[in-house]
Amino acid sequence: MNIVLHIDVAKVTGCYSNVLTAKDALSADGVENPEVPIRVEEVEYGTYPKIKVDYIPIYDQGIEGVFGSDWKQLDFIVNSCPAGSVTCGDLDDPQSEISKIKATGDFETLPAQYGASAPGVYYSNLPKRLLCGEVIFETDQGAGAAGIEVSLEGGPAEMSTPTDGFGDFEFKGLDFDRSYVVTISAPGFAAKKFSIEPGSHIDLGLIVLEAD
Amino acid sequence: MAKRRLTNCTNGGPISVHVEDDKVTRIEPLVIDDKDYKSWVISTDDGDYAPPRKVTVPPFVYTERNRLYSENRIKYPMKRLDFDPHGERNPENRGKSGYERISWAEAIDIVAGEIQRIGKEHGPSAVTGMTSSHHNWGIVGYKMGPFARFMEMIDYTPILDNPDSWEGWHWGATHTYGFFWRVGMPEQYDLLEDALKHTEMIVFWSNDPDSTRGIYTGQESVIWRQWLKDKGIETVFIDPFYNYTNAAMDGKWIPVKPGTDTCLAMAIAHVWVEEDTYDKEYVETRTVGFEEFKPYLLGETDGVEKTPEWAEQESGVPARTIRSLARQWASKVTALSAGSRGGEGGACRQAYSTEWARMMVLLQAMQGLGKPGVSIWGTTMGAPTNTTLWFPGYGDPQGQMGRSPAADHRPQNATKQRLYRPIVPDAILNPPIKWRGEGFCNKSIEQQFTEFEYPMEGHSPVKMFYRYGGSFIGTMLDTSKWLRMYQSPNLEFVVNQDCWWSGETGFADIILPACTNLEREDVGEWGTPGGQTMHASNGNNHRVIVRMKKCIDPLWESKSDYQIFSLIAERLGRGEEYTEGKTELDWAKRFFEISDLPKHISWEEFDEKGYYVVGLEDDFKSTPALRWFAEGRPCDTPDVRNPKRETELADQLGTYTGKIEFASKSLRDNFPDDEERPVVPRYIRAWEGEHSKEAEQYPFLLVSPHPRFTFHTHYDKHSSWLNDIPLHRVKINGYAWWPVRIHPLDAEKRGIQDGDIVKLFNDRGTVLCAAVITQRIHPGVIHSYASSASYDPIDPGNPDSPDRGGCVNLLTSSRMMSKNVAGMAPNSCMIDIAKWEGEI
């Protein structure tokens, strides 16, 4: 058996229910404020107003750090999550829900920037590099340019996305140490290309497509 | 003693309470046998949706044990050291003096003695008393129970509650679409199904449901929003703050300056008119007055066309964003989520916010409110639920021991005089005062128009204030006025009764220790107050009625509120009249008996099991809110307090015309010349805002919404574990500071860094907070939640003292919303900020 926890960061709301229920479980008398080996990292990134905020529950000592080897005690931690972000299961069982999550490929340990990787805790949808922008037409600056194709080269596979109804686009989950090229094109307008060097999150700001 | 697991209910949801050796050892969400769950299923083209078979409480409920045994519990009756009921009272020392422990006998003697003395010298109307907006859960113990029964019996002067969470909706939206029986909130029936099946986009306007939840329904609806997100429903958040729900749903954020929401709404309507993208047929058949509203939008009445470009100048939102939003709203099936109950939201507590609330209704009217997927929905209520099994809520007269048929005798208060909560200090300090409105006006639109004057002719001004709770410094307006009021000789005697030492506790002459719901017997249904929010249990995934068991004896010398009032009544020679010989358990049984529950379970079974899960009726039929109105047929929702329902007018709304009113007939008939709440809604710049004189000295807009990690002041301070949540309080050098969120540009202007102790200040006060530098807030706007339970002045007893506890309401104006609208407007507040250089 290999009991592990998996957390889908995209579902975490930052409610701290896990921390508080653990305190109640560990406090001998309800007055004592026990240290619980669970913390929540708030990750804010992007550029105003195009920001993102994720909450990452971190089990500093792994799952055993909370209640020793009695992993069944973790049920109440799992159940405390209102969005179902936490799954506990046996990685040695190929039919377990957690094995199926692992098979999707997005199943990683805690990145070093948040602290030492705790054994037995895995994550999906951790915040990565964000690239975004907003597109308008030179000929119509009174609204966003919706439905415009934006492509991204440089990753394992070329990606593309249309701008939304506000003219916004974004690519999430990119690598901080890669270069990318963003191309924005629309019929009747000159395409725009942006070279993105390795580094931090990128907000290309307001991009004005000029008529051909 | 054997370990026991008992049942109880908080105002966030039901719990199982583990008890061993007369000590509570653990709290968990109510454990329900799986076979007792009667879960609904919503079937859509994408698949079936069924709720998790568990109870999901708010995070702070996990600290219930910490709160129960809190160091802040009031343990013994106490008397202020320099208060002598037979000699010098020294009211000016309230807030400064120390206290001594006294016996219950002495405390009751003093309180009863003062009631008698004041009644004899001035008349019974000279006694007044006030609870807070909420209370610990349970029908028997709720504030409308023991407190109200006692006070009505002694003919006191009641203090009317202002509809704090509802304000703009109560005073404004009722004149647009009725729903006065819901204090301006729209019905929410079956809107979860409606959204899952039809909605393509949700605009969250001044709404953070992950923080405010369904008021009492825990985190039950978090999973609903997860489903909507997984379905790919687009979300837009209009809010000065990038709120928690915005983050969780990864929605588009449109930062807006407080006070400008109405102009944004006007511009959206303008786009629809200009581009002809509104539901003309609906507007023509389901509304009146559009022909008066349209010229205002087009600038024909005041020379100002309400274009997105105009709105950009006022609100800071780029015109292209406004226009894009308007176009998407019109082209997609869009639900508007403008507050926890469909309406509410901090935007409804600003100057002239009647106009914003009216515009929320009118925008959706322009898109066909009530048609599939087109709703005003908080996303926190509206699950399928059984509405045929009635159980009393605290808002139902039948759920109040002073008014219920559960009582043998229901006292009738002979006193006609009234006070009004937000202006109580003004009334005490500088009478006379006048206002309009009966508080929670859920019987008629006209109740808003009732004029009051205090003192009322033939009645004494009040001399005694019986305060039940202590939250107002963190929740009311310009709250140093409350402190000055307490120190006024106009109040000869002040009692404070509470479970925990709160902001106002230290201003009393006599302090009485009350116990919590875990220390007394009760019954209660999860999540539903009844009354003005009928069927709010549809904010839960399962409807649960709880036998709230006394888990331990009252701690220290605390007593239940019922016991305390019983003792006072006994001392007044009216004990039997008050109690009718009933214990709290007897009252609990009586409330059970008058409900529909005995048809389904006996008291003995209910008492043994501890709960009853109410399943859907066999013939349950989904009746989406306002679908009946959109389709022009009689109301078919179970909105039992709708007075037109099941009458010949059943296809009408609660307005005078029966339709949605762009031009309000109720306002035209009663206040035709009111420029501040005009017949046709208007954008009006706030009386305190960027353009007011206050801005010259205090350039930042303060926004103070409802907090996430406490239920108003119920858990903050009393649960010290919450101080370890940095989103709630920031620990610096051992002190847990209330956070203030500041944009980096504003922080730079003032030389403030993350973690600095800063002062928020204006002419009304100074509050110290810990700076959190974040891009989550609109530049020029300062964000700090209301409802700090900790009032911690640097100079105790000095109303002008800076507060360390975080009571930002000290800074807010007590000016009423508009000329004829006695609503609070704390989110129209100008301040400055600076690093605090003084002692802390």
HADDOCK unambig.tbl for C-alpha pairs under 7 A between the chains (distance, minus, plus):
assign (segid A and resid 11 and name CA) (segid B and resid 248 and name CA) 6.80 0.50 0.50
assign (segid A and resid 12 and name CA) (segid B and resid 248 and name CA) 6.95 0.50 0.50
assign (segid A and resid 13 and name CA) (segid B and resid 248 and name CA) 5.35 0.50 0.50
assign (segid A and resid 15 and name CA) (segid B and resid 59 and name CA) 6.25 0.50 0.50
assign (segid A and resid 16 and name CA) (segid B and resid 59 and name CA) 6.36 0.50 0.50
assign (segid A and resid 17 and name CA) (segid B and resid 59 and name CA) 4.59 0.50 0.50
assign (segid A and resid 20 and name CA) (segid B and resid 59 and name CA) 6.82 0.50 0.50
assign (segid A and resid 20 and name CA) (segid B and resid 62 and name CA) 5.72 0.50 0.50
assign (segid A and resid 20 and name CA) (segid B and resid 63 and name CA) 6.55 0.50 0.50
assign (segid A and resid 21 and name CA) (segid B and resid 62 and name CA) 5.30 0.50 0.50
assign (segid A and resid 24 and name CA) (segid B and resid 26 and name CA) 6.33 0.50 0.50
assign (segid A and resid 24 and name CA) (segid B and resid 62 and name CA) 6.69 0.50 0.50
assign (segid A and resid 24 and name CA) (segid B and resid 63 and name CA) 6.69 0.50 0.50
assign (segid A and resid 25 and name CA) (segid B and resid 26 and name CA) 6.56 0.50 0.50
assign (segid A and resid 29 and name CA) (segid B and resid 25 and name CA) 6.78 0.50 0.50
assign (segid A and resid 30 and name CA) (segid B and resid 65 and name CA) 5.27 0.50 0.50
assign (segid A and resid 30 and name CA) (segid B and resid 66 and name CA) 4.70 0.50 0.50
assign (segid A and resid 30 and name CA) (segid B and resid 69 and name CA) 6.43 0.50 0.50
assign (segid A and resid 31 and name CA) (segid B and resid 66 and name CA) 5.48 0.50 0.50
assign (segid A and resid 31 and name CA) (segid B and resid 69 and name CA) 6.15 0.50 0.50
assign (segid A and resid 31 and name CA) (segid B and resid 70 and name CA) 6.51 0.50 0.50
assign (segid A and resid 33 and name CA) (segid B and resid 721 and name CA) 6.31 0.50 0.50
assign (segid A and resid 48 and name CA) (segid B and resid 775 and name CA) 5.74 0.50 0.50
assign (segid A and resid 49 and name CA) (segid B and resid 253 and name CA) 6.91 0.50 0.50
assign (segid A and resid 52 and name CA) (segid B and resid 247 and name CA) 6.39 0.50 0.50
assign (segid A and resid 53 and name CA) (segid B and resid 247 and name CA) 5.42 0.50 0.50
assign (segid A and resid 54 and name CA) (segid B and resid 247 and name CA) 6.89 0.50 0.50
assign (segid A and resid 80 and name CA) (segid B and resid 56 and name CA) 6.95 0.50 0.50
assign (segid A and resid 82 and name CA) (segid B and resid 56 and name CA) 6.04 0.50 0.50
assign (segid A and resid 82 and name CA) (segid B and resid 219 and name CA) 6.00 0.50 0.50
assign (segid A and resid 82 and name CA) (segid B and resid 220 and name CA) 6.96 0.50 0.50
assign (segid A and resid 82 and name CA) (segid B and resid 222 and name CA) 5.96 0.50 0.50
assign (segid A and resid 82 and name CA) (segid B and resid 223 and name CA) 6.46 0.50 0.50
assign (segid A and resid 83 and name CA) (segid B and resid 222 and name CA) 5.82 0.50 0.50
assign (segid A and resid 83 and name CA) (segid B and resid 223 and name CA) 5.04 0.50 0.50
assign (segid A and resid 83 and name CA) (segid B and resid 226 and name CA) 6.66 0.50 0.50
assign (segid A and resid 141 and name CA) (segid B and resid 320 and name CA) 6.75 0.50 0.50
assign (segid A and resid 142 and name CA) (segid B and resid 319 and name CA) 6.44 0.50 0.50
assign (segid A and resid 142 and name CA) (segid B and resid 320 and name CA) 4.54 0.50 0.50
assign (segid A and resid 142 and name CA) (segid B and resid 323 and name CA) 6.95 0.50 0.50
assign (segid A and resid 143 and name CA) (segid B and resid 320 and name CA) 3.86 0.50 0.50
assign (segid A and resid 143 and name CA) (segid B and resid 321 and name CA) 6.30 0.50 0.50
assign (segid A and resid 143 and name CA) (segid B and resid 323 and name CA) 5.64 0.50 0.50
assign (segid A and resid 143 and name CA) (segid B and resid 324 and name CA) 5.24 0.50 0.50
assign (segid A and resid 144 and name CA) (segid B and resid 320 and name CA) 6.08 0.50 0.50
assign (segid A and resid 144 and name CA) (segid B and resid 321 and name CA) 6.95 0.50 0.50
assign (segid A and resid 144 and name CA) (segid B and resid 324 and name CA) 6.04 0.50 0.50
assign (segid A and resid 165 and name CA) (segid B and resid 324 and name CA) 6.25 0.50 0.50
assign (segid A and resid 165 and name CA) (segid B and resid 328 and name CA) 6.30 0.50 0.50
assign (segid A and resid 166 and name CA) (segid B and resid 321 and name CA) 6.35 0.50 0.50
assign (segid A and resid 166 and name CA) (segid B and resid 324 and name CA) 5.30 0.50 0.50
assign (segid A and resid 166 and name CA) (segid B and resid 325 and name CA) 6.96 0.50 0.50
